[in-house]
């Protein structure tokens, strides 16, 4: 499952808490990601992933986002992953959680085993 691969990869490269959904108790700093689009053609899967970097300060959120981007730019070197392409991102404070947030979007192309 691609969500598991992304989570494990981020855990080993970003060094903060990584979640697939918003935790009941938010830590001071964390990354939450979700799949926002899926496609499949000729046995090749593509997903668009929204990756949110949260922190107590805007500077810390920006630094975490930069760390996530550095990691995701080399994700294509993992087994079964053929592409990891940044497709956008922005400074988007989360008014619901009242946290500083940066987010980025990646298109990931892979083959499911």
PADRENTI-303696 format. One record per atom (N, C-alpha, C): residue in three letters; chain; residue number from 1; x, z, y; atom name. Coordinates in pm, 1 decimal. Each point is the difference from the previous one (the first is absolute). Layout:
REM PADRENTI-303696
{node 'ala','A',NUM,{X,Z,Y},'CA'}
...
***
This chain:
REM PADRENTI-303696
{node 'unk','A',1,{84.9,0.0,-117.7},'N'}
{node 'unk','A',1,{-84.9,0.0,117.7},'CA'}
{node 'unk','A',1,{89.4,0.0,123.9},'C'}
{node 'unk','A',2,{-27.2,-87.6,92.9},'N'}
{node 'unk','A',2,{86.3,-17.2,116.7},'CA'}
{node 'unk','A',2,{2.4,125.4,87.9},'C'}
{node 'unk','A',3,{-110.5,71.9,8.9},'N'}
{node 'unk','A',3,{-1.1,122.5,80.8},'CA'}
{node 'unk','A',3,{104.0,100.3,-49.7},'C'}
{node 'unk','A',4,{12.0,12.7,-130.8},'N'}
{node 'unk','A',4,{98.0,91.1,-58.2},'CA'}
{node 'unk','A',4,{141.9,-45.5,31.3},'C'}
{node 'unk','A',5,{26.3,-129.7,-10.6},'N'}
{node 'unk','A',5,{133.7,-52.7,30.6},'CA'}
{node 'unk','A',5,{37.0,24.3,146.4},'C'}
{node 'unk','A',6,{-95.0,-24.8,89.8},'N'}
{node 'unk','A',6,{26.5,20.9,142.0},'CA'}
{node 'unk','A',6,{27.5,148.1,26.8},'C'}
{node 'unk','A',7,{-83.4,86.6,-55.3},'N'}
{node 'unk','A',7,{16.3,144.4,22.5},'CA'}
{node 'unk','A',7,{134.7,49.3,-51.6},'C'}
{node 'unk','A',8,{34.6,-36.8,-122.5},'N'}
{node 'unk','A',8,{127.8,43.2,-57.0},'CA'}
{node 'unk','A',8,{117.6,-52.9,81.1},'C'}
{node 'unk','A',9,{-9.6,-124.0,43.6},'N'}
{node 'unk','A',9,{107.7,-59.0,79.2},'CA'}
{node 'unk','A',9,{15.8,73.2,133.3},'C'}
{node 'unk','A',10,{-110.8,24.1,68.3},'N'}
{node 'unk','A',10,{7.6,71.8,128.4},'CA'}
{node 'unk','A',10,{50.8,142.4,-19.5},'C'}
{node 'unk','A',11,{-45.2,66.6,-105.4},'N'}
{node 'unk','A',11,{48.0,136.6,-26.4},'CA'}
{node 'unk','A',11,{151.7,4.7,-17.0},'C'}
{node 'unk','A',12,{57.0,-102.4,-62.4},'N'}
{node 'unk','A',12,{144.0,0.9,-23.9},'CA'}
{node 'unk','A',12,{81.0,-55.2,116.4},'C'}
{node 'unk','A',13,{-67.7,-54.1,103.0},'N'}
{node 'unk','A',13,{73.0,-60.3,111.2},'CA'}
{node 'unk','A',13,{-32.3,55.9,137.7},'C'}
{node 'unk','A',14,{-109.5,70.2,14.3},'N'}
{node 'unk','A',14,{-40.3,49.2,132.2},'CA'}
{node 'unk','A',14,{17.5,151.1,13.4},'C'}
{node 'unk','A',15,{-6.2,73.7,-107.7},'N'}
{node 'unk','A',15,{28.2,144.5,-1.9},'CA'}
{node 'unk','A',15,{-97.7,82.3,84.0},'C'}
{node 'unk','A',16,{-126.9,-28.1,-19.5},'N'}
{node 'unk','A',16,{-107.0,82.1,56.7},'CA'}
{node 'unk','A',16,{-118.2,-9.1,-96.4},'C'}
{node 'unk','A',17,{-105.1,73.6,28.5},'N'}
{node 'unk','A',17,{-119.7,-5.3,-84.1},'CA'}
{node 'unk','A',17,{-66.3,-137.1,13.7},'C'}
{node 'unk','A',18,{-39.2,-58.2,-114.3},'N'}
{node 'unk','A',18,{-64.9,-130.6,-2.4},'CA'}
{node 'unk','A',18,{-135.2,16.9,-69.3},'C'}
{node 'unk','A',19,{-105.9,-47.7,65.5},'N'}
{node 'unk','A',19,{-134.6,16.2,-54.6},'CA'}
{node 'unk','A',19,{-73.4,-133.4,-6.2},'C'}
{node 'unk','A',20,{-95.0,-8.1,-93.3},'N'}
{node 'unk','A',20,{-89.7,-114.3,-9.2},'CA'}
{node 'unk','A',20,{-131.5,26.7,73.8},'C'}
{node 'unk','A',21,{-21.4,125.3,35.8},'N'}
{node 'unk','A',21,{-119.2,38.1,76.1},'CA'}
{node 'unk','A',21,{35.6,119.5,87.6},'C'}
{node 'unk','A',22,{-81.5,26.6,97.1},'N'}
{node 'unk','A',22,{26.6,110.2,91.2},'CA'}
{node 'unk','A',22,{-9.2,132.4,-73.7},'C'}
{node 'unk','A',23,{106.3,81.0,4.3},'N'}
{node 'unk','A',23,{-4.1,129.5,-68.8},'CA'}
{node 'unk','A',23,{-92.1,97.8,72.4},'C'}
{node 'unk','A',24,{-49.2,98.6,-72.3},'N'}
{node 'unk','A',24,{-87.6,100.2,62.4},'CA'}
{node 'unk','A',24,{73.1,77.6,109.2},'C'}
{node 'unk','A',25,{126.0,31.8,-24.7},'N'}
{node 'unk','A',25,{83.5,66.5,99.4},'CA'}
{node 'unk','A',25,{114.1,-93.5,35.8},'C'}
{node 'unk','A',26,{2.7,-43.3,124.3},'N'}
{node 'unk','A',26,{102.7,-94.0,43.9},'CA'}
{node 'unk','A',26,{132.4,72.7,22.1},'C'}
{node 'unk','A',27,{108.9,-49.7,-59.6},'N'}
{node 'unk','A',27,{131.5,56.8,31.0},'CA'}
{node 'unk','A',27,{43.9,-44.5,139.5},'C'}
{node 'unk','A',28,{108.2,57.5,50.2},'N'}
{node 'unk','A',28,{49.5,-37.7,131.9},'CA'}
{node 'unk','A',28,{34.6,-148.2,7.9},'C'}
{node 'unk','A',29,{48.3,-54.6,-112.2},'N'}
{node 'unk','A',29,{41.4,-139.9,-3.1},'CA'}
{node 'unk','A',29,{-36.9,-58.0,-135.8},'C'}
{node 'unk','A',30,{-57.2,-120.5,-0.1},'N'}
{node 'unk','A',30,{-33.3,-64.6,-126.1},'CA'}
{node 'unk','A',30,{-28.2,-148.0,21.5},'C'}
{node 'unk','A',31,{-9.6,-71.0,-111.8},'N'}
{node 'unk','A',31,{-36.5,-141.2,-0.8},'CA'}
{node 'unk','A',31,{-124.2,-13.8,-87.8},'C'}
{node 'unk','A',32,{-98.7,-70.9,51.2},'N'}
{node 'unk','A',32,{-121.7,-28.9,-76.0},'CA'}
{node 'unk','A',32,{-15.4,-150.9,-0.9},'C'}
{node 'unk','A',33,{-15.6,-57.6,-119.7},'N'}
{node 'unk','A',33,{-18.0,-144.6,-5.1},'CA'}
{node 'unk','A',33,{-123.9,-35.2,-80.0},'C'}
{node 'unk','A',34,{-47.7,-121.6,24.5},'N'}
{node 'unk','A',34,{-115.9,-48.6,-74.5},'CA'}
{node 'unk','A',34,{6.0,-152.0,-7.8},'C'}
{node 'unk','A',35,{-58.6,-52.1,-103.7},'N'}
{node 'unk','A',35,{-11.6,-144.0,-17.1},'CA'}
{node 'unk','A',35,{-122.1,-44.7,79.5},'C'}
{node 'unk','A',36,{18.4,-95.5,92.0},'N'}
{node 'unk','A',36,{-114.2,-45.2,79.6},'CA'}
{node 'unk','A',36,{-46.4,-140.9,-36.9},'C'}
{node 'unk','A',37,{78.6,-68.9,-83.8},'N'}
{node 'unk','A',37,{-41.2,-133.2,-44.7},'CA'}
{node 'unk','A',37,{73.4,-33.2,-129.6},'C'}
{node 'unk','A',38,{-65.2,-74.2,-87.8},'N'}
{node 'unk','A',38,{59.3,-45.3,-126.2},'CA'}
{node 'unk','A',38,{-34.8,-146.2,-20.9},'C'}
{node 'unk','A',39,{94.4,-71.7,-60.1},'N'}
{node 'unk','A',39,{-29.3,-136.2,-42.7},'CA'}
{node 'unk','A',39,{79.1,-29.5,-125.8},'C'}
{node 'unk','A',40,{-42.0,-103.6,-71.6},'N'}
{node 'unk','A',40,{63.4,-36.5,-124.7},'CA'}
{node 'unk','A',40,{-11.5,-150.5,-15.7},'C'}
{node 'unk','A',41,{111.3,-64.6,-36.8},'N'}
{node 'unk','A',41,{-0.3,-144.2,-22.8},'CA'}
{node 'unk','A',41,{108.5,-33.1,-101.6},'C'}
{node 'unk','A',42,{-38.4,-66.6,-107.7},'N'}
{node 'unk','A',42,{95.3,-43.1,-102.8},'CA'}
{node 'unk','A',42,{89.1,113.5,-49.7},'C'}
{node 'unk','A',43,{-60.2,113.0,-30.8},'N'}
{node 'unk','A',43,{69.2,117.8,-54.5},'CA'}
{node 'unk','A',43,{92.4,68.4,100.1},'C'}
{node 'unk','A',44,{-10.9,-32.7,125.3},'N'}
{node 'unk','A',44,{79.3,64.5,104.6},'CA'}
{node 'unk','A',44,{-94.1,80.1,88.7},'C'}
{node 'unk','A',45,{30.3,128.2,14.1},'N'}
{node 'unk','A',45,{-82.7,90.8,80.5},'CA'}
{node 'unk','A',45,{60.8,16.2,139.0},'C'}
{node 'unk','A',46,{-85.8,17.0,97.8},'N'}
{node 'unk','A',46,{43.6,32.2,135.9},'CA'}
{node 'unk','A',46,{-90.0,110.0,53.8},'C'}
{node 'unk','A',47,{61.0,99.6,62.1},'N'}
{node 'unk','A',47,{-76.5,105.7,66.0},'CA'}
{node 'unk','A',47,{49.8,15.1,142.7},'C'}
{node 'unk','A',48,{-89.3,42.3,85.8},'N'}
{node 'unk','A',48,{38.0,40.3,134.8},'CA'}
{node 'unk','A',48,{-13.4,151.4,3.3},'C'}
{node 'unk','A',49,{108.0,66.1,41.7},'N'}
{node 'unk','A',49,{5.9,145.3,-0.3},'CA'}
{node 'unk','A',49,{8.5,49.4,144.0},'C'}
{node 'unk','A',50,{-84.6,95.4,34.3},'N'}
{node 'unk','A',50,{9.1,69.7,128.3},'CA'}
{node 'unk','A',50,{73.7,130.5,-25.6},'C'}
{node 'unk','A',51,{111.9,19.3,69.0},'N'}
{node 'unk','A',51,{80.8,119.7,-19.8},'CA'}
{node 'unk','A',51,{0.1,79.3,130.6},'C'}
{node 'unk','A',52,{-54.1,121.8,-4.4},'N'}
{node 'unk','A',52,{-10.9,86.1,117.2},'CA'}
{node 'unk','A',52,{103.6,111.1,-5.6},'C'}
{node 'unk','A',53,{77.2,13.5,105.9},'N'}
{node 'unk','A',53,{101.5,105.0,10.7},'CA'}
{node 'unk','A',53,{-48.8,104.0,100.1},'C'}
{node 'unk','A',54,{-18.6,123.4,-47.7},'N'}
{node 'unk','A',54,{-52.3,109.0,83.1},'CA'}
{node 'unk','A',54,{108.7,103.7,27.6},'C'}
{node 'unk','A',55,{-2.4,55.7,120.6},'N'}
{node 'unk','A',55,{91.5,109.0,33.8},'CA'}
{node 'unk','A',55,{-57.2,79.1,116.8},'C'}
{node 'unk','A',56,{62.3,113.8,26.7},'N'}
{node 'unk','A',56,{-47.2,87.4,109.2},'CA'}
{node 'unk','A',56,{35.3,-53.9,137.7},'C'}
{node 'unk','A',57,{107.3,-80.7,9.7},'N'}
{node 'unk','A',57,{37.2,-58.6,128.9},'CA'}
{node 'unk','A',57,{0.4,-151.8,-13.0},'C'}
{node 'unk','A',58,{-15.6,-67.0,112.2},'N'}
{node 'unk','A',58,{0.0,-145.5,1.1},'CA'}
{node 'unk','A',58,{136.2,-53.9,-44.6},'C'}
{node 'unk','A',59,{106.6,64.3,45.0},'N'}
{node 'unk','A',59,{134.2,-42.9,-36.6},'CA'}
{node 'unk','A',59,{22.2,12.0,-151.4},'C'}
{node 'unk','A',60,{-44.3,109.7,-58.5},'N'}
{node 'unk','A',60,{15.6,19.4,-144.5},'CA'}
{node 'unk','A',60,{-82.0,-102.4,-78.7},'C'}
{node 'unk','A',61,{-119.2,-32.7,49.2},'N'}
{node 'unk','A',61,{-82.2,-101.1,-66.8},'CA'}
{node 'unk','A',61,{66.5,-137.3,7.5},'C'}
{node 'unk','A',62,{59.5,-31.1,113.0},'N'}
{node 'unk','A',62,{70.2,-127.9,15.8},'CA'}
{node 'unk','A',62,{122.2,-6.8,-91.0},'C'}
{node 'unk','A',63,{74.0,109.2,-10.8},'N'}
{node 'unk','A',63,{116.6,3.3,-88.9},'CA'}
{node 'unk','A',63,{-41.8,-14.7,-146.5},'C'}
{node 'unk','A',64,{-108.0,65.6,-37.6},'N'}
{node 'unk','A',64,{-49.7,-11.5,-136.5},'CA'}
{node 'unk','A',64,{-44.6,-143.2,-28.4},'C'}
{node 'unk','A',65,{-68.1,-62.7,95.2},'N'}
{node 'unk','A',65,{-43.0,-138.8,-15.0},'CA'}
{node 'unk','A',65,{121.0,-92.1,-17.8},'C'}
{node 'unk','A',66,{105.4,22.3,76.1},'N'}
{node 'unk','A',66,{121.9,-81.0,-13.6},'CA'}
{node 'unk','A',66,{61.0,17.8,-138.3},'C'}
{node 'unk','A',67,{-3.7,120.6,-51.6},'N'}
{node 'unk','A',67,{51.5,27.9,-134.3},'CA'}
{node 'unk','A',67,{-83.4,-71.8,-106.4},'C'}
{node 'unk','A',68,{-130.5,1.7,17.3},'N'}
{node 'unk','A',68,{-89.9,-69.7,-92.2},'CA'}
{node 'unk','A',68,{28.9,-149.9,2.5},'C'}
{node 'unk','A',69,{15.5,-56.4,118.7},'N'}
{node 'unk','A',69,{26.4,-143.9,12.1},'CA'}
{node 'unk','A',69,{133.0,-37.9,-65.4},'C'}
{node 'unk','A',70,{103.1,81.5,20.2},'N'}
{node 'unk','A',70,{129.5,-27.6,-64.9},'CA'}
{node 'unk','A',70,{-17.1,-2.3,-152.0},'C'}
{node 'unk','A',71,{-74.2,95.3,-51.8},'N'}
{node 'unk','A',71,{-22.2,5.9,-144.6},'CA'}
{node 'unk','A',71,{-81.3,-120.4,-48.3},'C'}
{node 'unk','A',72,{-108.1,-30.8,67.8},'N'}
{node 'unk','A',72,{-86.7,-108.8,-44.8},'CA'}
{node 'unk','A',72,{66.6,-136.2,11.0},'C'}
{node 'unk','A',73,{96.0,-14.2,90.9},'N'}
{node 'unk','A',73,{70.3,-127.7,13.5},'CA'}
{node 'unk','A',73,{86.5,-30.4,-121.3},'C'}
{node 'unk','A',74,{32.7,101.0,-79.7},'N'}
{node 'unk','A',74,{79.2,-23.3,-121.6},'CA'}
{node 'unk','A',74,{-83.3,18.6,-126.8},'C'}
{node 'unk','A',75,{-127.8,19.7,13.5},'N'}
{node 'unk','A',75,{-89.0,19.4,-114.7},'CA'}
{node 'unk','A',75,{-0.2,-122.6,-91.2},'C'}
{node 'unk','A',76,{22.8,-118.2,54.4},'N'}
{node 'unk','A',76,{-2.4,-123.5,-78.7},'CA'}
{node 'unk','A',76,{110.5,-4.7,-104.5},'C'}
{node 'unk','A',77,{98.4,88.9,9.1},'N'}
{node 'unk','A',77,{107.0,2.6,-99.8},'CA'}
{node 'unk','A',77,{-39.7,77.7,-125.2},'C'}
{node 'unk','A',78,{-117.1,58.9,-0.1},'N'}
{node 'unk','A',78,{-48.5,74.5,-116.3},'CA'}
{node 'unk','A',78,{-52.8,-97.2,-106.5},'C'}
{node 'unk','A',79,{-3.3,45.5,-125.9},'N'}
{node 'unk','A',79,{-52.3,-82.4,-108.9},'CA'}
{node 'unk','A',79,{-143.7,-43.9,28.0},'C'}
{node 'unk','A',80,{-29.8,-122.7,-30.7},'N'}
{node 'unk','A',80,{-134.2,-58.6,10.1},'CA'}
{node 'unk','A',80,{-49.9,-17.7,143.8},'C'}
{node 'unk','A',81,{78.3,36.8,100.8},'N'}
{node 'unk','A',81,{-38.8,-18.5,140.0},'CA'}
{node 'unk','A',81,{76.7,-120.5,51.8},'C'}
{node 'unk','A',82,{-71.2,-102.1,45.0},'N'}
{node 'unk','A',82,{70.8,-119.8,45.2},'CA'}
{node 'unk','A',82,{6.0,-11.6,151.4},'C'}
{node 'unk','A',83,{-83.9,73.6,72.3},'N'}
{node 'unk','A',83,{5.5,-5.4,146.3},'CA'}
{node 'unk','A',83,{-61.4,126.0,59.8},'C'}
{node 'unk','A',84,{59.0,44.3,110.1},'N'}
{node 'unk','A',84,{-52.7,111.1,78.6},'CA'}
{node 'unk','A',84,{21.5,-37.5,145.4},'C'}
{node 'unk','A',85,{-107.1,-42.0,66.5},'N'}
{node 'unk','A',85,{11.8,-57.3,134.2},'CA'}
{node 'unk','A',85,{-81.1,81.2,100.9},'C'}
{node 'unk','A',86,{67.8,42.5,106.1},'N'}
{node 'unk','A',86,{-68.8,69.5,108.8},'CA'}
{node 'unk','A',86,{-94.7,-97.8,68.0},'C'}
{node 'unk','A',87,{-126.5,39.1,12.3},'N'}
{node 'unk','A',87,{-96.3,-88.6,64.4},'CA'}
{node 'unk','A',87,{-56.7,58.6,129.0},'C'}
{node 'unk','A',88,{47.3,116.9,39.7},'N'}
{node 'unk','A',88,{-45.1,57.5,126.3},'CA'}
{node 'unk','A',88,{15.9,150.3,1.0},'C'}
{node 'unk','A',89,{-31.1,57.5,112.4},'N'}
{node 'unk','A',89,{7.3,144.2,14.2},'CA'}
{node 'unk','A',89,{-19.1,40.4,144.5},'C'}
{node 'unk','A',90,{-25.3,128.2,19.9},'N'}
{node 'unk','A',90,{-20.1,47.3,136.1},'CA'}
{node 'unk','A',90,{2.3,152.4,6.7},'C'}
{node 'unk','A',91,{0.2,48.4,121.5},'N'}
{node 'unk','A',91,{-12.6,142.3,31.4},'CA'}
{node 'unk','A',91,{-150.3,24.8,8.1},'C'}
{node 'unk','A',92,{-52.0,76.8,-92.8},'N'}
{node 'unk','A',92,{-145.1,18.4,-5.7},'CA'}
{node 'unk','A',92,{-30.6,147.1,-26.3},'C'}
{node 'unk','A',93,{-5.7,80.6,103.8},'N'}
{node 'unk','A',93,{-29.7,142.2,-17.3},'CA'}
{node 'unk','A',93,{-132.2,16.8,-72.8},'C'}
{node 'unk','A',94,{-3.8,95.3,-91.0},'N'}
{node 'unk','A',94,{-118.6,25.5,-80.1},'CA'}
{node 'unk','A',94,{-85.0,104.9,70.6},'C'}
{node 'unk','A',95,{-109.0,-43.7,60.7},'N'}
{node 'unk','A',95,{-84.6,92.1,76.3},'CA'}
{node 'unk','A',95,{-83.9,88.7,-91.2},'C'}
{node 'unk','A',96,{-23.9,-42.3,-123.6},'N'}
{node 'unk','A',96,{-75.7,81.8,-94.4},'CA'}
{node 'unk','A',96,{83.3,118.9,-47.2},'C'}
{node 'unk','A',97,{124.2,-27.4,-41.5},'N'}
{node 'unk','A',97,{87.2,106.5,-49.3},'CA'}
{node 'unk','A',97,{77.5,69.0,112.3},'C'}
{node 'unk','A',98,{-9.0,-56.2,120.5},'N'}
{node 'unk','A',98,{70.4,54.4,116.3},'CA'}
{node 'unk','A',98,{151.6,8.0,-27.3},'C'}
{node 'unk','A',99,{54.7,-111.9,-45.8},'N'}
{node 'unk','A',99,{141.9,-10.9,-34.0},'CA'}
{node 'unk','A',99,{59.4,-126.3,60.3},'C'}
{node 'unk','A',100,{129.9,6.0,26.1},'N'}
{node 'unk','A',100,{71.4,-121.3,38.0},'CA'}
{node 'unk','A',100,{15.8,-84.0,-124.9},'C'}
{node 'unk','A',101,{-20.7,-131.2,17.1},'N'}
{node 'unk','A',101,{5.7,-89.7,-114.8},'CA'}
{node 'unk','A',101,{57.0,-134.8,42.8},'C'}
{node 'unk','A',102,{87.8,-50.3,-80.9},'N'}
{node 'unk','A',102,{42.2,-139.3,8.8},'CA'}
{node 'unk','A',102,{-42.9,-63.3,-130.3},'C'}
{node 'unk','A',103,{-33.5,-127.9,6.0},'N'}
{node 'unk','A',103,{-37.6,-65.5,-123.9},'CA'}
{node 'unk','A',103,{61.8,-139.1,-7.8},'C'}
{node 'unk','A',104,{20.6,-43.1,-122.7},'N'}
{node 'unk','A',104,{50.8,-134.4,-23.6},'CA'}
{node 'unk','A',104,{-76.3,-60.8,-117.2},'C'}
{node 'unk','A',105,{-0.8,-130.3,-4.1},'N'}
{node 'unk','A',105,{-71.8,-73.5,-103.2},'CA'}
{node 'unk','A',105,{99.3,-88.8,-73.5},'C'}
{node 'unk','A',106,{-3.8,4.6,-132.4},'N'}
{node 'unk','A',106,{87.6,-82.6,-81.7},'CA'}
{node 'unk','A',106,{-81.2,-82.7,-97.7},'C'}
{node 'unk','A',107,{40.6,-126.2,-15.1},'N'}
{node 'unk','A',107,{-53.9,-86.6,-105.2},'CA'}
{node 'unk','A',107,{99.5,5.1,-114.0},'C'}
{node 'unk','A',108,{-46.1,38.9,-116.8},'N'}
{node 'unk','A',108,{86.1,14.0,-116.8},'CA'}
{node 'unk','A',108,{-49.1,-96.1,-108.5},'C'}
{node 'unk','A',109,{93.2,-81.2,-49.3},'N'}
{node 'unk','A',109,{-29.0,-94.3,-106.5},'CA'}
{node 'unk','A',109,{70.9,49.6,-125.6},'C'}
{node 'unk','A',110,{-72.6,1.3,-111.5},'N'}
{node 'unk','A',110,{55.3,56.3,-123.4},'CA'}
{node 'unk','A',110,{-73.1,-57.7,-121.3},'C'}
{node 'unk','A',111,{54.6,27.9,-115.9},'N'}
{node 'unk','A',111,{-66.2,-35.5,-125.1},'CA'}
{node 'unk','A',111,{-27.9,127.9,-76.5},'C'}
{node 'unk','A',112,{-125.2,21.3,-34.5},'N'}
{node 'unk','A',112,{-39.8,118.9,-76.4},'CA'}
{node 'unk','A',112,{40.9,-19.9,-144.9},'C'}
{node 'unk','A',113,{51.7,104.9,-60.4},'N'}
{node 'unk','A',113,{43.7,-9.8,-141.3},'CA'}
{node 'unk','A',113,{-115.9,-7.4,-93.2},'C'}
***
